[in-house]
Amino acid sequence: MSDESRQIRKRARAYFAKHVLGADEQTRICLFLQGAKGINATILAKVEFQPLQWLPYKFLHNQYFREMELSTLLAKSTTWSVNPFVYLDATNLNLALWQTTGAGRFIRGVMKLDRLFYEYLAMSHALMAEIRFLPLLPPELPLDTPFLMALKDVEEENGRQIQTQIRLLKDLDCGMERAEREQVVEEQHAIVAGLFDRLLVELVRSQPQ
């Protein structure tokens, strides 16, 4: 994590220590998470129609339906904002999410064990590992609202999915050397971390201090 990211997250923790997650904050968080899960679900839909080895297929099949379920759960639990600028910011950020990760390239063509598939796995892993809100909230904050409970469910499920993703990233033979694989993972994590930082900056700036 860069020094800039550490400072952004430090400011976010200070902000969340003083502010409840109101409608504007919940809407921004929900739409960003839905954007991330929407990207993953759109790509994973290909899995149902293409041949893959059984273990990768089983994992990606399960992940597909969990992403859809969690996205719906988030939407149901969110107190939605009436501020149109919140939705404008969220739309721009989600467009950046698609563009910066290059997610569109994973939708085209046949899914097979090659570099492109490995890059997708690295992106999916980064989306689950880097986007974490609970560590930024006060540790004494009770997670007893629908939104916070849904957020907890999302991050706990992400943690479970990450373990299998790490196994796939480590063990799948996609014709790449170890150094090349590590570089791909680092690049995807840096991209997603930067977009998460952008969301946190927007959250902090959106309300009077």
Secondary structure, DSSP 8 states (H G I E B T S, - for coil): --HHHHHHHHHHHHHHHH----HHHHHHHHHHHHHHHHHHHHHHGGGGGS---HHHHHHHHHHHHHHHHHHHHHHHH------HHHHHHHHHHHHHHHHHHTGGGGTSS---SSHHHHHHHHHHHHHHHH---GGGS-TT----SHHHHHHHHHHHHHHHHHHHHHHHHHH---S--HHHHHHHHHHHHHHHHHHHHHHHHHHHHTS--
